[in-house]
């Protein structure tokens, strides 16, 4: 799902997969529990996050809308 977001908005989103087992400090810092998805700005500010793997397409779409709206305000 997240790759589809990157393809739809190539100049806005980049996807970087990081195994939770190798990046436990980031998982903890972003409050993801044991794993999840986080969308960061250029200065590591959190724009949106979703813990776990049980994210629906609707939840992702809502997160993308929130991020795009926040970027337009800047």
NUNU-445099 format. One record per residue: x, y, z of N, C-alpha, C, CB in turn; residue number from 1. Coordinates in pm, whole numbers, plus 32768, in hexadecimal, padded with zeros to 4 digits. Glycine has a CB too. Layout:
<nodes>
<<X,Y,Z>,<X,Y,Z>,<X,Y,Z>,<X,Y,Z>,NUM>
...
</nodes>
This chain:
<nodes>
<<8052,7F88,8000>,<8000,8000,8000>,<8056,807E,8000>,<7FA3,8000,8079>,1>
<<80C0,807E,8050>,<8111,80F9,8058>,<815C,8113,7FD6>,<8173,80F0,80CC>,2>
<<817F,80AA,7F8D>,<81C0,80C1,7F0C>,<8161,8103,7EAA>,<81F3,803D,7ED2>,3>
<<80E1,80E5,7EB3>,<807F,8126,7E5C>,<8079,81BC,7E79>,<7FF3,80E6,7E6E>,4>
<<8086,81E0,7EF8>,<8087,826F,7F1E>,<8101,82B2,7EE0>,<8088,8280,7FB9>,5>
<<8173,8270,7EE7>,<81ED,82A9,7EAD>,<81DE,82BA,7E16>,<8267,8250,7ECC>,6>
<<81A5,8257,7DD3>,<8192,8262,7D42>,<8131,82D2,7D1E>,<815F,81DC,7D09>,7>
<<80CA,82E5,7D6F>,<8066,834D,7D54>,<809C,83D9,7D70>,<7FE9,8334,7DA7>,8>
<<80F6,83E5,7DD3>,<812E,8466,7DFC>,<81C7,845C,7E01>,<80F4,8493,7E88>,9>
<<8209,8444,7D90>,<829A,842A,7D91>,<82EF,849E,7DC3>,<82C6,8405,7D08>,10>
<<82BF,8516,7DB9>,<830F,8588,7DE6>,<82F2,85AD,7E77>,<82F4,8600,7D8D>,11>
<<829B,8562,7EB9>,<8276,8580,7F42>,<829F,8511,7FA2>,<81E1,8597,7F4B>,12>
<<8290,8493,7F79>,<82A8,8422,7FD2>,<8319,83CB,7F9E>,<822A,83CF,7FE2>,13>
<<836B,839C,7FFB>,<83CF,8335,7FE0>,<83B8,82C7,8047>,<8464,836F,7FE7>,14>
<<83CD,824C,801E>,<83B6,81DA,8077>,<843C,819C,809A>,<8359,8171,8035>,15>
<<844F,8183,811C>,<84C9,8145,814D>,<849F,80DB,81B2>,<852B,81AE,818D>,16>
<<84B4,805C,8190>,<8493,7FEF,81EC>,<8509,7FD6,8248>,<846D,7F6E,819F>,17>
<<84EC,7FD1,82CA>,<8554,7FB6,832C>,<8521,7F47,8388>,<8579,8036,837D>,18>
<<8566,7ED6,838D>,<853B,7E69,83E4>,<8534,7E97,8476>,<8599,7DF1,83D6>,19>
<<84C3,7E7F,84B6>,<84B1,7EAC,8541>,<851A,7E70,859C>,<8426,7E85,8573>,20>
<<8543,7DF6,8584>,<85A6,7DB4,85D8>,<862D,7DFB,85D4>,<85B7,7D22,85AE>,21>
<<8649,7E40,8566>,<86C8,7E86,8556>,<86BE,7F1A,857B>,<86F9,7E78,84C8>,22>
<<8645,7F4B,8590>,<8631,7FDA,85AA>,<85D2,7FF1,8620>,<85FB,8020,852D>,23>
<<85EA,7FA5,8689>,<8595,7FAF,8700>,<8593,803A,873C>,<85C3,7F4D,8767>,24>
<<8601,8084,8731>,<8606,810C,8766>,<85A2,8166,871D>,<8694,8145,875A>,25>
<<8597,8158,869A>,<8538,81A8,864E>,<84A8,8180,866C>,<8553,819C,85B9>,26>
<<8490,80FE,8677>,<840B,80CC,8697>,<83DE,8107,871C>,<8409,8031,869C>,27>
<<8436,8107,877F>,<8416,813F,8802>,<8405,81D6,87FB>,<8483,811B,8868>,28>
<<845F,821B,87B8>,<845B,82AD,87AE>,<83D9,82DE,876E>,<84D2,82E1,875E>,29>
<<83A8,8295,870B>,<832F,82BE,86C5>,<82B0,8283,8702>,<8338,8297,8634>,30>
<<82BD,8239,876F>,<8249,8205,87B5>,<81F7,81A2,8763>,<81F1,8275,87DF>,31>
<<823C,8147,871F>,<81F8,80E9,86C7>,<81DB,8063,8708>,<8249,80D4,864B>,32>
<<81FC,8052,8786>,<81EB,7FD0,87C6>,<825D,7F75,879B>,<8163,7F91,87A2>,33>
<<823D,7F0E,874E>,<82A6,7EB3,871F>,<82CC,7ECB,868E>,<8279,7E24,872F>,34>
<<8277,7F11,8642>,<8290,7F2E,85B4>,<8221,7F88,8580>,<829A,7EAA,855F>,35>
<<8230,7FBA,8506>,<81C7,800D,84CC>,<81F9,8063,845A>,<818B,8064,8535>,36>
<<81AA,80C9,843A>,<81C7,8125,83CC>,<81CD,81B2,8406>,<815C,811B,835A>,37>
<<8231,81FE,83DE>,<823B,8289,8408>,<825F,82DD,8390>,<82A3,829B,847B>,38>
<<8222,8352,8383>,<8240,83AF,8317>,<8283,8429,8356>,<81BE,83D7,82C7>,39>
<<82FF,843F,832F>,<834F,84AB,8368>,<8364,851B,8303>,<83D6,8476,8397>,40>
<<8373,8593,8338>,<8399,8604,82E5>,<8430,8606,82D2>,<8369,8687,8323>,41>
<<845F,8668,828B>,<84EE,8672,826E>,<8544,8681,82EA>,<8508,86E6,8212>,42>
<<850A,86B5,8355>,<8556,86C7,83D2>,<8528,8664,843D>,<8546,8757,8405>,43>
<<84FB,85EF,8412>,<84CF,8581,8468>,<8454,85A0,84BE>,<853E,8559,84C1>,44>
<<8409,8608,849C>,<838C,861F,84E4>,<8326,85B7,84B7>,<8357,86B0,84CD>,45>
<<82D5,8588,8514>,<8272,8522,84F4>,<81F6,8565,84B9>,<824D,84D0,8572>,46>
<<81D6,8540,843E>,<815C,8571,83FE>,<80E8,8511,8416>,<8173,8583,8368>,47>
<<8107,848F,841C>,<809D,842B,842F>,<80E0,83A7,8452>,<8044,841D,83AF>,48>
<<809B,8356,84A2>,<80D1,82D1,84C0>,<805F,8270,84DA>,<8130,82D7,853A>,49>
<<807E,81F2,84C6>,<801D,8187,84E0>,<806A,810F,8516>,<7FCD,8160,845D>,50>
<<8051,80EA,8594>,<8095,8075,85CC>,<805C,7FF3,8594>,<808A,8075,8664>,51>
<<80AF,7F8E,8589>,<8083,7F0A,855F>,<8072,7EFB,84CA>,<8003,7EE9,85A3>,52>
<<8043,7E84,84A2>,<8030,7E65,8415>,<7F9E,7E64,83EA>,<806D,7DDF,83F6>,53>
<<7F43,7E7C,8446>,<7EB5,7E6F,8425>,<7E78,7EF1,83F1>,<7E69,7E41,849E>,54>
<<7EC2,7F36,839E>,<7E93,7FB4,8364>,<7E3A,7F97,82EB>,<7F0B,800E,833B>,55>
<<7DC9,7FDB,82E5>,<7D70,7FCC,8272>,<7D95,8033,8207>,<7CDB,7FDB,829D>,56>
<<7D65,801D,8190>,<7D7A,807E,8125>,<7D3D,8104,814B>,<7D3F,804B,80A1>,57>
<<7CC9,8102,818C>,<7C86,817D,81B4>,<7CD9,81CA,821B>,<7BFB,815D,81EE>,58>
<<7D19,8183,8278>,<7D6D,81C6,82DB>,<7DE7,8206,8298>,<7D9C,8162,8347>,59>
<<7E23,81BF,823A>,<7E95,81F5,81F2>,<7E6B,826E,81A0>,<7ED4,818A,8196>,60>
<<7DFB,8264,815B>,<7DCA,82D5,810A>,<7DB1,8350,8160>,<7D48,82AD,80C0>,61>
<<7D76,833D,81D5>,<7D5C,83AC,8231>,<7DE0,83EA,8260>,<7D09,837D,82AB>,62>
<<7E42,8396,827F>,<7EC5,83C9,82A7>,<7F07,841A,8239>,<7F20,8356,82D0>,63>
<<7F00,83E9,81BE>,<7F3A,8431,814C>,<7EF5,84B8,813A>,<7F2E,83DD,80CA>,64>
<<7E71,84BB,8146>,<7E28,8539,813B>,<7E55,859C,81A7>,<7D90,8521,8146>,65>
<<7E67,856B,8222>,<7E93,85C2,8290>,<7F1E,85FB,8273>,<7E94,8574,8316>,66>
<<7F76,85A7,8241>,<7FFF,85D2,8223>,<7FFF,8639,81B4>,<8057,8559,81FB>,67>
<<7FB7,861E,8148>,<7FB2,867D,80D9>,<7F78,8702,8105>,<7F62,8645,8066>,68>
<<7F12,8700,8158>,<7ED7,877C,818C>,<7F3C,87C7,81E1>,<7E59,875D,81DD>,69>
<<7F86,8780,8235>,<7FEB,87C1,828B>,<805B,87FE,8237>,<8026,875C,82F0>,70>
<<8085,87BA,81CD>,<80EE,87EF,8178>,<80C2,886C,812D>,<811C,8786,8116>,71>
<<8045,8874,8107>,<8013,88EA,80C0>,<800D,8964,811B>,<7F89,88CE,8086>,72>
<<8000,894C,819E>,<7FFA,89BB,81FE>,<8083,89F7,8215>,<7FBF,898C,8283>,73>
<<80ED,89A9,81F8>,<8178,89D8,8211>,<81AB,8A2C,81A0>,<81D6,8961,8227>,74>
</nodes>
